[in-house]
Amino acid sequence: MLQLLNVVSDRGSKYAVSGGPVSGRADVDAFLKTLKKHKKFAKATHNTWAVVLADGTPLKADDGESGAGMVILRMLERKELVDHVVVVTRWYGGTKLGGDRFRRVQDCVDAYVAEMY
C-alpha cells in the first residue's frame, strides 16, 4: 500500500491518498477494510475511491463526496492505470469547498501517481 498523508489542506479540510494493486471487487473491499482499520481513516468524512479493472470494468464510490469517485476514475483512465485502487480521504474542516473539492481530489491523485513513478 502506498499512502501519502497531508497531501493538501484547504480551508480546514485535510486530504490524504492511498492505493494499491487489486484484481477485483473483493480485493477493493479488502483494501478499504484494511485502510479503515486505522482509526484516523475510519473516522474520515469521506473515503472516495475508484479503480479500472483489467477487463475494463470501472468501479467507483463517492462515500458522500458527490462526483469525486468519477473524478478519480477519469484520471485513472487517462493515465491508463489498471488494477490499482486509489482512495482519496477527506477530513472535513468546517467550510464547504464547492467545486474546489474536485481540484483537491485531482491534486491528491496527481501526487499519488507522481509518487508511483
Summary of the structure (lengths in Angstrom):
residues: 117
radius of gyration: 13.0
end to end distance: 14.4
largest distance: 40.0
contacts: 358
relative contact order: 0.26
helix: 37%
strand: 32%
